Amino acid sequence: VAFAAYDMGARFVCRYTKNLTPAEVQAISTAGLMIVSIFESTALRALGGAAAAYADARKARLQMEAIGQPVGSGLYATADFDVTPAQEPDVLTYFTAFKSALDGHAKLGVYANGAICQLVLDKGIADYTWLAGGMGMRGSREFLAAGRATLARPIKTPAARLNAAVAAMRWWVNIAARRCIL
């Protein structure tokens, strides 16, 4: 499957760390594909604040180690819902604590609506952003128009530009015993 994806022009795959196995990482990497790693326990978990974030980041680090993800590569954490202004403080606390608990083991990407993506970049919390859901989510149209989204969903970016953007984000491959951060 990975070789077929590569032959069709794909240069990366997005995978949840909890679902990846070392064998799948090897197959993906051998095919020449980069991996965009995602950690999510539940869609609304970011409402849990700092305590949830510390627990999640510890779990994410264990998953990263289990699949051989190199230190310093990228990892997306999620707020997979349309965060309201009233929910922003809890969500920002979650992402701040998540990044702190990663303790330099990964560059933090945030998957969220445009309003949250804007805030995490402005506050220096996230290294990357992935615009979640449709353009009807709060702040998403404006954030996309500002050109600050690292990735947007649905992905409508031309393949060559998207593959170059993902390569610049320090996503990773694991080929045999050699590990490379891209």
Secondary structure as GFF3:
##gff-version 3
##sequence-region A 1 182
A	DSSP	alpha_helix	2	7	.	.	.	ID=ss1
A	DSSP	beta_strand	12	16	.	.	.	ID=ss2
A	DSSP	three_ten_helix	17	19	.	.	.	ID=ss3
A	DSSP	alpha_helix	22	30	.	.	.	ID=ss4
A	DSSP	beta_strand	34	39	.	.	.	ID=ss5
A	DSSP	three_ten_helix	45	48	.	.	.	ID=ss6
A	DSSP	alpha_helix	49	67	.	.	.	ID=ss7
A	DSSP	beta_strand	73	78	.	.	.	ID=ss8
A	DSSP	three_ten_helix	85	87	.	.	.	ID=ss9
A	DSSP	alpha_helix	88	102	.	.	.	ID=ss10
A	DSSP	beta_strand	106	112	.	.	.	ID=ss11
A	DSSP	alpha_helix	114	122	.	.	.	ID=ss12
A	DSSP	beta_strand	128	131	.	.	.	ID=ss13
A	DSSP	alpha_helix	140	145	.	.	.	ID=ss14
A	DSSP	beta_strand	151	152	.	.	.	ID=ss15
A	DSSP	alpha_helix	159	168	.	.	.	ID=ss16
A	DSSP	beta_strand	172	175	.	.	.	ID=ss17
A	DSSP	beta_strand	178	181	.	.	.	ID=ss18
###
